[in-house]
Amino acid sequence: MSTIDEAELAVAQQAPDSPDALRRGDRGALQSRRWLQSEVSTAKLWETPFGELPQEAPATGLRVRTHEVTEGEGDLPPMGWTVNRLEQVWTPRLAHLVEQANASQWNASIDIPWDAAIGLDDTLEDAACDVFTWLLQQELVAHHVPSSWIPKINPAFLEVKLFLSGKVMDEARHAEVCVKRLWLNGHGPSTTGPQSDSFLAPLTQLDDYEQASLLVDVLGEGQILDIFKIVYDLAPDEATRRIVLLSRRDEARHVSYGVARLRHRIETARDPEAVGAQVVDWIADRIAVSDEFFTLPETVQRALDVLGRPKGIDARSRARAFPAESNRFRSARLEAAGLPPSAQRRIKQLLASHKALQ
């Protein structure tokens, strides 16, 4: 049993969302620090016996930690929890992340100035819909993966289930806003081939939570966070810009959990090098099956080029430069997660060798 100490509480209460955090501006986000004044914030809850964390919880019963069983009244029924170890899911930042997520919800119907995109020029609308068609598929995966893991995580680690439930709400809202943007002017999703589906499908079939968190929370959503920077700069209307701004803030929170979870895993591991080696193997496996790990689809690159022209931006060149830029951000996030130097070097070699083959 481990106890959350005062230093961890300070981290939970004071750490920023992430190095990529954006300025708040919507009405929901104005509440993002109100939890600090709450009488029963998650961080304050950790000051009670509830703050004592089991290293491993039994896969029985429907109980949070501190909920004891009456003596002599039989055993708890077996349950389908398959993620039962603290090391798999935990970060002290969960207190902050859960409360911040609760306070930062926004509404896809009323927090976007939809009228600003109505009647957009057909050429720009076609390009915007090409981008949102691809983004929608990314959001569907980001919604599916945590949805599938929530029922498998032991309720002894309730904060993780709470955070992932908020993440599911975020990604559902992102999918909703993508669909609404696609149909705002009657265009709908663009017709595409099966490539993106094939690249994304393996992420829905992973059987290791730590692998799923690395590939989706850190790398996948990290990449979307980086792409949102480009889309924001090229947005042809204020509705599109606002969609990206609000969605990017959510994604920054998701990436923050993934990085913090991995960092805590490495810091508390008996053999950090072994954890680092496993991370390298998972990334190598992902590289082997997904070209989109490195580059944007041609349809998206063409669409960005179209969106950049009215602004005098050579977006095609920016899209071509994106893989190198994205690799730098990936490396920075893995370094922030405390990945051992040997693992960092190996990942940089993997990325460089793939670039040489292109």
Secondary structure, DSSP 8 states (H G I E B T S, - for coil): -EE--HHHHHHHHH--S-TT-----STTGGGTTGGGG-TT-HHHHTTSGGGEE-SB--SBSS--TT----TTS----B----B-BHHHH--TTHHHHHHHHHHT---TTTSS-GGGTTT--HHHHHHHHHHHHHHHHHHHHHHHHHHHHGGGB-GGGHHHHHHHHHHHHHHHHHHHHHHHHHHTTT--S----SHHHHHHGGGGG---HHHHIIIIIIIIHHHHHHHHHHHHHH-SSHHHHHHHHHHHHHHHHHHHHHHHHHHHHHHH-S-HHHHHHHHHHHHHHHHHH-GGGTS--HHHHHHHHHHHGGGT--HHHHHHHHHHHHHHHHHHHHHHTT--HHHHHHHHHHHHHHHHH-
